[in-house]
């Protein structure tokens, strides 16, 4: 288990310090993250991107000012259970399920 943890943290370090060249957070595959995107993360959790701190875009009911001092970058995800999860940089397990603008 220690090797798995080490490799996970090494991957996150490399993503944060070597692979992020964009001003705004993208998915690991390079796709732009948009509010309203449906995503999976954290080993099977699902949710919706409700705020992008990099672009200051967020849903009207999201209390941006309450989080802006703490969450300087990245995205906020609202899980299907109602909890909030903040990602400050791309992670390999943050995967786009459906694009916000593709819903009917």
PLY file of the C-alpha trace (Angstrom):
ply
format ascii 1.0
element vertex 104
property float x
property float y
property float z
element edge 103
property int vertex1
property int vertex2
end_header
0.00 0.00 0.00
2.87 2.40 0.65
4.08 2.12 -2.96
0.59 2.91 -4.24
0.37 5.98 -2.02
3.84 7.10 -3.10
2.99 6.76 -6.79
-0.30 8.63 -6.33
1.43 11.54 -4.59
4.25 11.53 -7.13
1.69 11.76 -9.92
-0.04 14.67 -8.22
3.29 16.44 -7.68
4.21 16.04 -11.34
0.79 17.27 -12.46
1.03 20.31 -10.22
4.64 21.28 -10.87
5.53 20.05 -14.35
2.47 19.46 -16.48
0.34 22.51 -15.69
1.27 25.13 -18.23
-2.17 26.64 -18.75
-3.38 29.68 -16.87
-6.72 27.96 -16.30
-7.38 24.50 -14.98
-8.16 21.85 -17.61
-8.90 18.16 -17.48
-5.77 16.02 -17.57
-6.43 15.25 -21.26
-6.29 18.99 -22.00
-10.02 19.65 -22.35
-11.31 22.90 -20.85
-13.33 22.59 -17.65
-16.66 24.42 -17.80
-19.27 25.06 -15.13
-22.12 22.61 -15.50
-19.85 19.75 -16.64
-20.77 16.37 -15.14
-17.67 14.64 -13.80
-16.52 11.55 -11.95
-13.70 11.70 -9.42
-12.32 10.19 -6.25
-12.79 6.59 -7.25
-16.40 6.70 -8.35
-17.99 9.84 -6.94
-19.98 11.93 -9.40
-20.89 15.57 -9.41
-21.23 18.83 -11.31
-18.67 21.61 -11.72
-20.37 24.59 -10.05
-17.48 27.05 -9.91
-14.22 27.73 -11.71
-12.11 29.96 -9.47
-9.57 30.60 -12.26
-12.15 32.29 -14.50
-14.46 33.46 -11.71
-17.38 31.67 -13.36
-19.96 30.07 -11.07
-23.62 29.21 -10.77
-25.78 32.03 -9.34
-26.68 30.04 -6.22
-23.01 29.32 -5.37
-21.65 31.61 -2.62
-18.42 32.53 -4.43
-17.33 35.18 -1.92
-17.49 32.65 0.92
-14.85 30.48 -0.77
-12.76 32.95 -2.83
-10.29 33.76 -0.04
-9.58 30.09 0.63
-9.93 28.59 -2.86
-7.68 30.75 -5.02
-7.63 28.42 -8.03
-9.24 25.32 -9.47
-12.85 24.18 -9.41
-15.61 23.38 -6.96
-17.65 20.23 -7.54
-21.08 19.62 -6.03
-21.52 15.90 -5.49
-24.80 14.13 -6.10
-25.06 13.79 -2.32
-24.86 17.58 -1.96
-21.31 17.86 -0.59
-18.69 20.19 -2.05
-15.24 19.10 -3.21
-12.46 21.52 -4.23
-9.79 20.54 -6.77
-7.01 23.12 -6.94
-5.14 21.45 -9.81
-5.86 18.70 -12.35
-5.94 15.16 -11.05
-5.91 11.99 -13.09
-9.21 10.86 -11.58
-11.19 14.03 -12.48
-12.91 12.77 -15.63
-15.52 14.47 -17.80
-18.74 12.45 -18.13
-20.80 14.95 -20.11
-20.24 18.47 -21.30
-22.39 21.23 -19.83
-23.51 22.49 -23.23
-24.41 19.02 -24.58
-27.41 18.47 -22.32
-30.87 18.62 -23.84
0 1
1 2
2 3
3 4
4 5
5 6
6 7
7 8
8 9
9 10
10 11
11 12
12 13
13 14
14 15
15 16
16 17
17 18
18 19
19 20
20 21
21 22
22 23
23 24
24 25
25 26
26 27
27 28
28 29
29 30
30 31
31 32
32 33
33 34
34 35
35 36
36 37
37 38
38 39
39 40
40 41
41 42
42 43
43 44
44 45
45 46
46 47
47 48
48 49
49 50
50 51
51 52
52 53
53 54
54 55
55 56
56 57
57 58
58 59
59 60
60 61
61 62
62 63
63 64
64 65
65 66
66 67
67 68
68 69
69 70
70 71
71 72
72 73
73 74
74 75
75 76
76 77
77 78
78 79
79 80
80 81
81 82
82 83
83 84
84 85
85 86
86 87
87 88
88 89
89 90
90 91
91 92
92 93
93 94
94 95
95 96
96 97
97 98
98 99
99 100
100 101
101 102
102 103
